[in-house]
Amino acid sequence: MQALKHVFDDYFSTKQAYDLVPGKNATSALKAMREDIPQLFRKFLSQNGYDLDEYRIFSSVGQPNRSFARVPWVAIFKKSITTSATKGFYIVLLFAEDMSLASLSLNQGYTAFQLRYGYPKLAYEKLRGCARAAADRIIAKPIGFSEGPMHLHSDGDLARGYEAGSILYKNYLYDSVPTDDEIQSDVLELMAAYLNLSREAPTSLIDLDIEVSEADFGEAIEHIVNSKHTSPKTVGPQPCPPQSARTNSPKYVRSTRVAAAGLAMSNFSCAFSSDIDSHKSFISARTGYMYLELHHLIPFSQQSNFNYSLDVEENIVALCPNCHRMLHLGTKAEKLKHLRKLLTLRNTALRARGITVSADLLASMYKALTIDD
């Protein structure tokens, strides 16, 4: 495939010749990325019975008048799933940053994971988990493709996202460029897997693996917490949180971003502290503020009993470790005293979120709390 060779040979020199991405296809590498490879992909699909109206074939070397992409790509998006590399899943040809290889991959949009989890380390972990779950759902895997993370020889965030999000991939090396027929065969094999997976997960794979350990969740919160948060990120009732697609019983996703905002809005003070008793714990090495633990006043494990999200800042309480353990393990009388106080303080704000609960019902919910609460 001569177009791959043009990118391998000329992308570096193109970046050196132009500080910013030119609007015109001034070099063979730009023409290959913007015209030749996309046209070949369209030809592969149309000649084999695919309706091009159902697909978007798009490439990126970076936006005009901005910096060049470290890892340029050409993608095939099934429009019913996504039209963007930021979300959903799609077929993509990715060039390693050092131009040593190109990988044809069934991959996922990293940005959607970053937006959900807030912390790159956790987003990469969830990308890998969803990639494994997705690969398990593909009945007939294409011959010659590998499962799992690829290597694009880059330390960029997006490149690492592509590496972690890879479901299936096949490498084309710089010194062993395949023919058009070979790439066509590979694209068609991967298209079959893509459509197979689209029947299992029509729009996204992000809910295939949502389990997050308490340690990872806490680390993510402390990484993204911003002491400038003084108000909730949203207003009014919110849709119920996303739910795992892997389990029969509901398992909802807690938002690290909402939790971090709730922590910052507490002014890093235990909800039960006072001028007389400040409930001090210790200074967190990650945040530089007093260490606190987050608790859903209305237990998050009760989400299936509510029409709107319980994972909102008004329902999140920051507590010193001792008070948090008290709400989980204390006597009924002590818990009720503190729960009534919290509910009185938060009741109006919770109602504005579409969340209504009586003191007696709340007390009954605390008979069996889970770790997610």
N, C-alpha and C positions, 0 to 999 in steps of 0.2 A: 504494500500500500504506500504509494509514493507520498501521499499527504502526511503520513506519520513521519516519514523521513524528513520532510521539510520542517516539521515542528521540532523534531530532535535536533536537527542541524542548525536551525536559524532562530530559535526562540531566544537563546542567550544574546546573540548579536542584535536582535531586534530590541531587546530590553536595554542594551548598551547604547544603541543609536538614538533611542527616544526616551527621554526622562519620564514622559507620561504616555498613556495609551493613545495612539493616533486614531482619528475617526475613520481614515481610509485604510484599505488593505495594502499598505506600502511595502510589505515584505512577503516572501513566500510562506513564512510561518503564520502570519496574520490571515492570509488568504486561505491557507489550509484549515485553520481553526474556524474561520467565519463562514467559509463557503464550501470548500471541497469535502471535508469530513461530514458536515451536516447534509450535504447533497447526496453523498454516498449512503448515509443512514436512511434518508428518505427513499432512495432507490431500492435499498434492501427490503424495506417494509412494503412499498407499493407493489413490487414485483412478486411478493409472496402473499398477497391478498389482504394486507392490512389497510384499513381505511385511514388515510393520513389526517383526515379531519378529526380523528379521535386522539391524535398525538401532537405534542409540541416538541420539535427538535431544535435545541438551542445550545449555543456555545458561549463560553466566557474566557476572555483573556484579561479581564478587568474592564471597568467602565471607562469610556473615552475621557481623556484629560485627567485621569487619575492613575494611581500606581498600577503596574502590571500584576496580574495574579501570580502568586508563587507556584500554584498548581493549576494550570489551565485545564479546561474540561469541555466536553461535548456530551449533552445528555438527551435521552429520549424520555419524555414525560407522558404518561397516560393521563389525559386531561381530567378524567373522572377521579383521579387520585391526587394529582398535583400538577401545577404548571411552573413550579419554582424549586430550585435546589435547596431551599431553606427548610422544607417540610415534606412530609410524605415519604414515598420511596420511588425509585426510578432506576433506569439503566444509565450508566455514565462511563465515558472514557476519560480517565484521569491521567495526566502526565506528571511523573515525579518531578520534584523541584530541580533535581540535578540532571534531568533529561536522560536518565539511564534506562528508563522503561516507561511504558504506558500500561495502565490496568483497565481492562473492561470489567465493570463491576455492577452488580445489583446492590444498590446502596440506599442510604437514608439521609434525610435532611438534618444536619447537626443543629442548626439554629433553633429548631423546635424543641430539642432536648435542652439546649442551653437556656431557653426562655422558661421552660418548666422547672428545671432543677437549679438554675442560677449559678452553680459552681461547676467549672469545667471538668474537674476530676470526677464528680458524680455523673455529669452528663455523658462523659466517655464510657463510664462503667455501665450506664443504662443503655447506651447505644450498642455496646457489645452484647449485653443480655438480650436485647430485642433482636439483634442479628442472629444469635443462636436459636432463639425461639422461632424466628421466621424460617431459618434454614430447615428446622425440623418439620415445618409445615409444607415444604415443597416435596411433592411426591416423587417426581422424576427429575433428579438433579442433572444438569448439563454435563456432558463428558468433558474432561480436561479443566474443569473449574475447581478451585479450592474454596473451602469454607473459612469464614472468620476474618480477622484483621489482616489488612494488606500493609505494605510499606511504601510510602511515597517520599522517603528521604527528606523530610521537612519537619521543622519544629513549630510551624505555624498552627494556630488554633483550628482553622478550617481544615487544613490537611490532616491533623490528628483526628478531627471529627470524621473525615472520610475514611481514615484507616480503621477507626473503631466501629463505624457504621456499616462496614462491608459485610454483606451476607454471603455473596459468592463473587469470585473474581478470577481473572486470568491475565497473566502478565505477557506483554510483548516487549522484548528486550531491544535495546538500541542497535545491537549488532545482529539481530535476527528478526527483521521486520516481516510480518506475514503478508500474504497476497490479499487482494480484495476478496477473492472467493473464500479464503480462510476466515477473514474477519466477518464476512457475511454469514458463514455457517455459525460462528460463535454468537453473533448478534441474534440470529434466529433461535438458537438453543436457549439463550438467556431470555429472549422474549417469551418463550413458552413457560419458563419458570416464573417470570414476572406476572404473566396472566394467571398462572396457577395460584400464586400468592395473593393476587388482587381479589380472587374469589373468596379467600380466607379472611383477608383484611382489606375491605374496600377503599379505605381512605388513609389509614395510618397504621404504623406498627408500634407507636410509642407506648401503648398500653399493654403490650405483650409481656413486659417485665417491669413491674413497678415496685417490687419489694426493695425497701431501703432500710439498712440497719440503723439502729439508734445512733451508733457512733458516726456513721456517714452523714446522717441527717443533721446531727449536732455540728459536725465539722462544716457542713455546707452553710448552715445558718450563721455560724460565727465568721465564716469567710466573707459572706455578702452583707452582713449587718451594716447598716448605715445610721449613725446617730442623728442624722438630719431628718429622719422620718418623724413627723409630728402629727400626721393624720393618715387614715387608711388609704390604700392605693385605689380603692373602688368605692362606690356608694350604692346604696339600695340592695335589694335581694340579688344574690348571685346564683348562677346555675350550680347544681351539685358537682363536686369535683369529679375528675375522670376516674374510671373504675377499671380494674384489671380485667383483661380479656382471657386470662389463663385459669381463673378459678371459677367454680360454680357459685360460691357464696360471694357477696359483695366485698370488695377490698378497695377502699378509696385512697387516692393519692393526696398526701399532705403537701402543701406548697412551701418550699423553703423560703421563697420570696415573701409570702405573707407572714410566715413565722419570724423572719428577720425584721420585717417592719414592726410586728407586734413587740418584739424584744426592744427595738430602739424606742418605740413609743412609750414603753414602761419607764423610760429615763433610767434604766438599769437599776431599778429599785423593786424589791419584793412587794407584791400587791398587799401583803398583810403587815408591812413595816409601818412604823409610826415614829414620831419625834422621840418617844421614850425608848422604843425598841426598833432599831434600824434593820434588824435581820441581816447583818452583814455575813457574807460567806468568804470569798477570796477573789483576787483579781485574775481574770482569765488571760492566759498568755496570748490567745489569738485576738481577742477584742480590745484588751487593755482596760476593760470595764469589769465591774463586779460580776462574777459568774452567777447566772440564773438559769432556771429550767422553765420550759414552756409547757403550758397545760391548757387543754380545751375545757372551758367552764362547762359547757354542754358537751359531754363526751363525744369525741369524733367517731367512736364505734357505733353511735346512734344515728349516723348520717342517713341510713336507709329509711329512718322513720320521719325524715324531714324533707320538705319539698325544695328547700334552698340550702346552699352551702353553709356548713358549720365552720368551715375553714376560712374565717374572716377575722380581721384584727380585733373586732369587738368581742369575739368569743375566745381570744387567746389571752391568757393570764401569765405574767412572768412571776416566778416564785423562787425563793431560795430553796436549796435542796431539802432542807428540813420541812418546810411547809408543803412542798410537793409530795414528799413521802407521807406527810400527815393526811393529805386528801386521798391518797391511795390506801393507806394502811392504818389510819387513826381510828379512834372510837367513833361510833355513830353520832354521839352527842357533839363531839368536837368538830367533826366534819360538817354537820348540819349548821352549826353556829357560823362557820366561815363561809359555807355555800350561800346561806341566806344573805350575808353581807355582800358577797360578790354579785349575786343576782340582783340585789337592790341597786347596786352601783351601775350595773351593765344593762338592766332591763330595757330602758328606753332605746339605747343604741342597738340592742339585739332586735327589738321590734322593727326598727327601721330597716333591718336586714331581712325581714320576713320570718324571724325566728321567735316563736312564742313558747314559753314553758313555765309551768307553775313551780313553786318551791317544793311541793310534795312530789311532783313528777321528777324533778331534778334529783331529789334525794333518793328516789327509787333507782335512778340510773347509776348511782354510785355504789350499788351493791356488788357490781362485777365490772370494774374498770379493766381496760386492756392497756398494753404498753403504748398504743397509739394515742391514748387519751392524755 
